[in-house]
Amino acid sequence: LTAERLARVEAGEAALRRIWNVRQLRLRDRFPLARLEVPPDEIVRLAAPDLRAAAVEALRELGYREITLDLEGYRMGSWNDELA
C-alpha cells in the first residue's frame, strides 16, 4: 500500500459518498481498475444512469479506467477472500 494509492482510494470514496449519498461503501483499488462495494439493498438505486455516470466521471478523473460494481455488495473482509 502506497501513500499515492491510499490517497486515490480516499478521494474516490469521498467523491462517491457525495454523489451517491451513501455512508457505507468500499473502493477496492486494483489500479487502473476500481471495484466498488455498496450495501446490497443500494445496488439498484446506485445503478441508475445519472448516478452511475457521475460516479464513472469522478473515478476517471482519478485515473481509473475500469470501474466495476460488486453484485454481492459490501461485506467486511472481502479483500481477504480475494487474497486466499
The 8 nearest C-alpha neighbors of each residue, nearest first, counted from 0:
[[1, 4, 2, 5, 3, 28, 6, 8],
 [0, 2, 4, 3, 5, 6, 7, 8],
 [1, 3, 5, 4, 6, 0, 7, 8],
 [4, 2, 6, 1, 5, 7, 0, 8],
 [3, 5, 7, 1, 6, 2, 8, 0],
 [4, 6, 2, 8, 7, 3, 9, 1],
 [5, 7, 9, 3, 4, 8, 10, 2],
 [6, 8, 4, 10, 5, 9, 11, 3],
 [9, 7, 11, 5, 10, 6, 12, 26],
 [10, 8, 6, 12, 11, 7, 13, 5],
 [11, 9, 7, 13, 8, 12, 6, 14],
 [10, 12, 8, 14, 13, 9, 7, 58],
 [11, 13, 15, 9, 14, 10, 8, 16],
 [12, 14, 10, 16, 11, 15, 9, 17],
 [15, 13, 11, 17, 12, 16, 18, 10],
 [14, 16, 18, 12, 17, 13, 19, 54],
 [15, 17, 20, 13, 21, 19, 14, 18],
 [18, 16, 14, 15, 20, 19, 13, 21],
 [19, 17, 15, 16, 20, 14, 54, 53],
 [18, 20, 16, 21, 15, 17, 50, 45],
 [21, 19, 16, 17, 18, 22, 15, 23],
 [20, 22, 16, 19, 23, 24, 17, 15],
 [23, 21, 16, 24, 20, 19, 37, 17],
 [24, 22, 21, 37, 38, 25, 73, 16],
 [25, 23, 37, 36, 22, 73, 26, 38],
 [26, 24, 36, 35, 27, 37, 12, 73],
 [25, 27, 35, 34, 28, 12, 8, 33],
 [28, 26, 34, 33, 25, 35, 29, 8],
 [29, 27, 33, 30, 26, 32, 34, 8],
 [30, 28, 32, 31, 33, 27, 34, 63],
 [31, 29, 32, 28, 63, 33, 62, 64],
 [30, 32, 63, 64, 29, 65, 33, 62],
 [33, 31, 30, 65, 29, 63, 66, 64],
 [34, 32, 66, 28, 27, 29, 65, 67],
 [35, 33, 67, 27, 26, 68, 66, 32],
 [34, 36, 26, 68, 25, 69, 67, 27],
 [35, 37, 73, 25, 72, 69, 24, 68],
 [36, 38, 24, 73, 72, 39, 23, 41],
 [37, 39, 73, 72, 41, 40, 23, 42],
 [40, 38, 72, 41, 42, 37, 71, 73],
 [39, 41, 38, 42, 43, 72, 44, 37],
 [42, 40, 39, 38, 44, 43, 45, 37],
 [43, 41, 45, 39, 44, 40, 46, 37],
 [42, 44, 46, 45, 41, 47, 40, 39],
 [45, 43, 41, 46, 42, 47, 40, 50],
 [46, 44, 42, 47, 43, 50, 41, 51],
 [45, 47, 43, 51, 44, 42, 48, 50],
 [46, 48, 45, 50, 44, 49, 51, 43],
 [49, 47, 51, 50, 52, 46, 45, 53],
 [50, 48, 52, 51, 47, 53, 46, 54],
 [51, 49, 53, 52, 47, 48, 45, 54],
 [50, 52, 48, 54, 46, 49, 53, 47],
 [51, 53, 55, 49, 54, 50, 48, 56],
 [52, 54, 56, 50, 55, 51, 57, 49],
 [55, 53, 51, 57, 56, 52, 15, 58],
 [54, 56, 52, 58, 53, 57, 59, 51],
 [55, 57, 53, 59, 54, 58, 52, 60],
 [58, 56, 54, 60, 55, 59, 53, 14],
 [59, 57, 61, 55, 60, 56, 63, 11],
 [58, 60, 63, 62, 56, 61, 57, 55],
 [59, 61, 57, 58, 62, 56, 63, 55],
 [62, 60, 58, 59, 63, 7, 57, 11],
 [63, 61, 59, 60, 64, 58, 31, 30],
 [62, 64, 31, 59, 58, 32, 65, 61],
 [65, 63, 31, 59, 32, 62, 66, 33],
 [66, 64, 32, 63, 33, 31, 67, 34],
 [67, 65, 33, 32, 34, 64, 63, 68],
 [66, 68, 34, 35, 33, 69, 65, 32],
 [67, 69, 35, 34, 70, 36, 66, 72],
 [68, 70, 36, 71, 72, 35, 67, 34],
 [71, 69, 72, 68, 39, 42, 36, 37],
 [72, 70, 69, 39, 73, 36, 74, 38],
 [73, 71, 39, 37, 36, 38, 70, 69],
 [74, 72, 36, 37, 38, 24, 75, 39],
 [75, 73, 77, 76, 72, 36, 38, 71],
 [74, 76, 77, 73, 78, 79, 25, 36],
 [75, 77, 79, 78, 74, 80, 81, 73],
 [76, 78, 80, 79, 75, 74, 81, 73],
 [79, 77, 81, 76, 80, 82, 27, 75],
 [78, 80, 82, 77, 76, 81, 83, 75],
 [81, 79, 77, 83, 78, 82, 76, 75],
 [82, 80, 78, 79, 83, 77, 76, 27],
 [81, 83, 79, 80, 78, 77, 76, 29],
 [82, 80, 81, 79, 78, 77, 76, 75]]
